[in-house]
Amino acid sequence: MPIYLVAYDLNNPGQNYERITQTLKGFAHCHAQGSVWFVEAKGPTTALRDALAAVLDANDKLFVDEVSGAWAGKSMPVCGKWLNDRGL
């Protein structure tokens, strides 16, 4: 199943972090940092984007990208292992 990197920036007025974090926690995931998550999900990138966009305000920012095996990180032992365990 594909692994996606999800990054978001919540802007005023709502800033409802609970809705986005609960939605992300509904997937197999690793919370990498602040508003950056790795998520394992079926379907194309646009399907995950649409599912997450449904719990965001219209002015919030969202980025979703499929992670390839050519990733690099620093000081991320938990998510690095999580990605490696999934063959990335």
Secondary structure, DSSP 8 states (H G I E B T S, - for coil): --EEEEEEE--TTT--HHHHHHHHHTSEEEEEETTEEEEE-SS-HHHHHHHHHTTS-TT-EEEEEE--S----SS-HHHHHHHHHTT-
